Amino acid sequence: MIRRDFIKFSLFTVAFLSPVYITAKMKQDEYIRATVLICGGGIAGLSTAKYLKELNPDLNVVLIEKNPLFISCTFSNAFLGGLEDISFESLCFDYNSSINAYKYKFLNETIVDIKRDEKIVITNKSTIKYEYLVMAVGIDYDYKELYKTDTIKAKQSLLLAPPGFKAGSETLALKRMIKGMTEGNFVISIPSSDYKCLSAPYERACMIAHYFKSNNINAKVIIIDERSKPASNAQRFLQAFNEYYYDIIEYRNMTILKDVDFDKNIMYLKKYDKQSRMYLTTELRFSEASIIPRNIANKLIRKARLKTSTSGWAKVQDGTFRSITDDDVYVIGDTQGNTSYPKTAQMANSIAKIISLDLIARLNDEKFDYTTTMPENISYSIINDEKAISLVHTFSYTNELEVKSAVSQITYNEFISAKMWFDTLNNDIFALN
């Protein structure tokens, strides 16, 4: 059976394919026991399960994930751009390969409640008793900054202008929108607040522009950005816009999205005017849009009553990835905040290894020194079908955390490296070699 057919099959039968799935029907007073319980089957959660089982094959690790299939947000922009060999299928992976390789227990269930005082997590099917909890639950969207209390418009925005930061339906919706355009403006709106993967919207602009250019579509990509320059890799993205897409991408900095009329396809903007030193109100007609609202920690963080920062991210103890609220709860991946670590796939994987070392040390009554084990990060942004850029972060700790970064040139070698990195990460997590 080829992987494509297997993926289709697994959507309906995933809970029955592997004996290491838990489908227990329990009495009310029975628990599933976990030494380490991981909430969330994204890159952070899967990497944690893998590393823990590699460090201690006998460790009782349970992972809860509501989705029956892993769909990658990483490289989804390349799929939107129509790059060769990047299909929707290439973003999809079944959980079974990882489960069978690393022998952790998997619950394909939805978390209903988290009772930290009892060290219990309740799903729609089970109750799990844990010793240590890893929250790798991802993000939620917060439309209040855009639409205040207008929940109807927020729902409209999610459906008609998907942010694309939750892979799956949003990815396919954006692809349909892009392919359906014959002319007009595709608008990408970026918030001033922090969001998942800072370079993603600018890469998306390049990929949509690449699709228009490759298919001779007379359309433009307009970026609405509240910042004065791109939030990440600013020099390189501005270079890419001017060098490869000067007639397709229009970058509007210092511009605020104030409101949207989805019936008339009009955006109402405030643009900073240098001459008058005032924000002037303008209108922008669009054919399709991707409106990115403020990102915040997943609602399960609040359900667990874990402290969050004023910007909405889960707070961790200084120099660690343990929650500031509970020393037995770890917060990793895109949902964590109050650190200098970027929200990227490589960072999620790297931090997963660090907390796994910490957990193993604690279980062995040993101390773990975070200052001598620093994470590493590299992220790639695809510019066209043969060029990309990379951003590398290195971290060190003396009296405080120090961060150094380096941005590459726009080259073919970076494009090849990006594809190799994506394959290597997925092959490792899902044990595909």
N, C-alpha and C positions, 0 to 999 in steps of 0.2 A: 504493500500500500504506500503510495507516495505521500509526502508530508501534506500536500494540499488537501487530499481526500481525508487524511487522518484528522486534520484540523476541523473540517466540516463535520466529521463524524463525532469528534470529541465535544462539540458544542452541546450535543444532546445526551451523550453517554459518559461524560467525563467522570462522574461519580462512581462508575461501575468498572472502570478499566483497570484499576490497580488495587492490589490487596492492601497497600499502605494507606489508602484513603480511610478515614474514620467515618463510618455511617452508623454509629452506635445508637440504639434506641434505649434510653436509660430511664430508670425510675427517677422520681423527683429528687431523691436524696443521693443520687450517684453523680460522680464527677469524672470527667476526663482529667488526668493528671499530667502536668507539664512542668519540667524543671525550668525550661525557657519557653515562653509563649510569645510568638511573633504575630502581631496584627498587621496584615498587609503583605500582599504578594507581588509588590513591585520590585525594582532592582535592589533597593535597600533591604527589604525583607527576605528576598530569595538569597541574596549574598550572605546575609547573616546566618540563615539556616545552613547554607553550604559550608561556610567557614567553621561554624560550631561543630558540625558533624565531622569535618575533616580533623579538627583539633581533638575531638573526643567522640568516636563513633558510637559509644554507648550512651551518650547524653540523650535525655528525653526532650526532644525538641518538637514542638507543635506549631504549625503555621496556619493561620486563618486567612482566607481570601474569598471574597464574595463572587468574583468573576471566574468562569470556568476556563478562560483562555487568557494568556498574557499577550497584550498588544502594546508594542513599543511606541512611546512618544518620541524617543530618539530616532532620527532618520525619517520621521513622518513628513518633515518639510521636503526632503528629497523625493518622497512619494508624491507629494503635491506638485512638485516641479516636473514630474514625468521622467525622472532620470532612469536610464537603462538599468535593468536588474533590480530596481527598487519598486516592487509591487506591494500591494496591501498584504499579500501572503508573506512576504519577506519580513514584515513587521510582527507577525503572529507566531507564537510558540506555545506548545502544549506544556502544562505543568508536569505531566507524567514523567518526562525524561529526567527532569531535575529530581523529582521525588524518588524515582527508582534508583538513581545514581547515588544520592546522598542519604537516603533512608530516613528522612524525617517524616513526621506524620502531618497529614494535610486535611484541613477541614474546608470544604467548599461551601461555606456558610456565611451568613450576614450577621455582623455584630450588633446586638440589640442594646446591651448595657455593659458597663465596666464598673465593678465595685472594688475599688482599691483597698478599702478597709478590710475586706474579706479575701482579697487576692483572687477574685473571681471575674471571669469574662463570660457573659451570657450571649449566645447566638440564637438564631431562629430555630436551632435544632438541639443545641448542646449547652452544657455548663462546664467550663474548664477552670480548674484550680491550678494556679501557677506559683512558682517561687520568684521568678524574674519575668518582667514584661518588657517587650520591645515594641514600641509604637512606630511603625513605618507606614503610616496611613495616608500620606500625601496631602493634597491641597483641597480647598474649597474656593468657590468664587464668591466675592462680596460686591454686590452691585449697588450698595447703599451710597457710595461716593458719587456714582453716576446718576442714579434715578431716585435717590432718597427713599421714600416709602412706597414708591410705585412698583409693586411686585409684579403686576401684569406686564409692564414694560421690561422688567428684568427677565421674565420668562420669554418674552418676545425676542429679546436680545440674545439670549442663550440659543434659541432655536434658529433665528434668522441671521445672526452674526456670531457664530460659535467661536470661542476663544482658541480652541484647538489644543488646550493644555491637558485634556483628558482624552487619551487615545481611544479610538473606536468609532463610535457614532459621529463624534465631532470631526474626526479626521476624514471620514467618508463624506460627510456633509460639505466640508470645505472643498474636497476634490470635485464633487458634483457641481458646486457653485463655480469653480474655476473653469471646468470643462464646458459649462453652459454659457460662458460669456463670449460674445462676439464683438462687443465694443463697451465703452463706458469706463467707470472707475471702480477698482477694487480697493477699498480703504481698510487699512490696518491701524487701529487705535491702541496706543500704548499708555498705560497709567504711569504716574510719577512715582507711585509706591512700589515696593519690592514685589517681584513675581518670580515664578518658577523659570529658571534658565533665562538669564538676562539677554542673551544674544538671539534667542529663538525668533522673536518677531522680525528682526532685521534679516535673518537668514530666510525666513518665510517670504519676505518681500522680494528677495533675490530669486527664490525658487518660483514664485508666481510670475515674476517678470520673465524668467527663463522660459516658462511654459508659453507665455504670450509671444515671446520672440521666436521660439522654435516653431510655433504653429501659425505664425503670421496673423495674430489676433490684434486688431487695432484697439487696444485697451491700455490703461495705465494703472500702476500701483501707487497709491498715495498713502504715505505714512504720517499719521497724526501723533506727534510726540510732545509731551509736556516738558521734556528736558531740552537743554540747549544743544545736545549732541547725543548720539546713540549711547545707551547705557553700558554697552560692552563693545570692545574692539572698535571704538569710534572712528579712528583714523582709517582703518581698513574697510569698514563698511561704507564710509563716505567715499573712499576711493573706488569701491566696487560699484556704488550707485552711479558715480560720474564716468567711470571707465567702461563699464559693460552695459549699463542700463540708463544712460543719460536721457534718452527719449522715452523711457517707460516708467522709471521710478521718480516720484516727486517726494522729497523729504521735507516736511513742514515741522520745524522745531518750534519750541515755545508756543505751542498751540494746544488748547484745551478743548476736549469734547464736552459740551454742556448738555446737549439733548439730541434725540434722534426721533424723526418721524418715519416710522417704517412703512406707513401707508403711502407717503409721498417720496420715500427714499431720499430724504434730506437730512443732513447732519448740521447742527448749529454749533459753531466753533467760536472760541475766543483766541485771537492771534495777537501776540505781542508785537506792537509797532515801535521800532527803534526811534523813528523820527519824533513821534508824539510821546513816546515812553508810556504808552497806554495799551491796554488790551482792547482790540476792536472786534466787534461781533461780525461774523461772516457765515455764509451758508455754503454747503458743499453737497452736490448731488452725487449719488453713488448707485452702482448697479448691484454690487455685493460688498460684504464687509466682514471683517473679523475684529470684533470689539473685545479687547482684553480688559476685564475689570480688575480691581484690586484682588490679589491672591491672599489667602489666609490659611492657617492650619485647618486640617480636616475637623469636622464637627465632633469626631470621636475623641479628640484632645479635650474638648470642653465637656463631653460626656464623662470622661475620666476625671474631671475636675483638676486638670493639670494647668498650672499657671501659664498665661500667655503674655507676650509683650504688648505694648500699645499698638503695634502694627499688626498684631493678630497671630504671631508665630509662637510655637511652644518654646518656653524658656528652659535652658539647660544650665547646670552648674558650671561655673567658670572652669575652663580647662578640661571638661569632661563632656560626655553625651548623656549623662544621667539627668533626669528631670529635676528642676529646682524644687519641685513639690515632693518628690518621692525618690529616695535613693535606689529603690529596687525597680524603677521604671526608666528605660532608656528611650530617647527620642532621636530618631535618625531620618535621613532623607529630606525630602522637600518641606516637610512639616516643621522642622526645627528652625529656631531663630536665635537672636542675640549672640551670634558668632560671626566671624569673618569668612566662614566657609561658603562658597557658592553652591547653588542648588543645581547640581549636574549629575549625570549618570555615573561618571567616574568617581565623583566625590561620594555618592551614596555607596558604591561598591567598596571604596577605600575605608570609609568610616565603619562599614559593617565588619570589616576585618579587625579594626581596632576594638570595637565593643565586644567582639567575640573573644579576643585575647583578654580583655578585662573580665568578662564573665567567667572564663575558664580559670583565671587567677583567683577570683572570688570563691569559686566552688572548691578550689584547692587551698583555701585560707591563705592565699598569697597576696601581696600588694602589687598593683599595676601602676606604672608611671606613664601617664599620658604625655608628659613633656618629652620623653625620649622616643615616642612612637607617633610620628606626625602623619597625617593623611597626605595624599597627593592628588593632583587634579590636572586633567587635560580635557579640553572641550574643542570640538571642531564645528566650523560653520561652512556649509557648502555654498559656493558663490555661483557656479554654473556646472555644466556637465563634465568639466575637467579641471576645475580649480576650487581650492578651499583655503581656509585659514585655520590656525590653531591658537589656542590660548592656554598657557601652562602656568599653574600656580605652584609655588613651593612654600612650605611652612616650616618655621622653626620656633623654638621657645627658649628664651633666657629668663628675663623677668616678666615678659609678656609675650603674647603671640605676635610673631612677625610674618608678614606675607610679602612675597616677591612674585611678580608676574612678568610674562614675556609673550608678546604676540608675534606670530610669524608673518612672513610675506604671503601674498596670494599666489599660490603655486600649484602645479600639477602634483608634485610630491605630497603636499598636504592633503590633496583629494584622495590619493591612493592610500595614504596613512589613515584617513578618516574611515574609509571602507574596511580596511584591515582591523582597525580598532573596534568597529562595530561588530564585525564577525567574531573577533577574539573574545570580546566581553560576553556576547550571547553564547558562544560555544562553551565558555567556561561555566557560566551560570546554569545553563541547561544541559551540560555534559554531552555535547553533540559530537565531540571528537571520537 
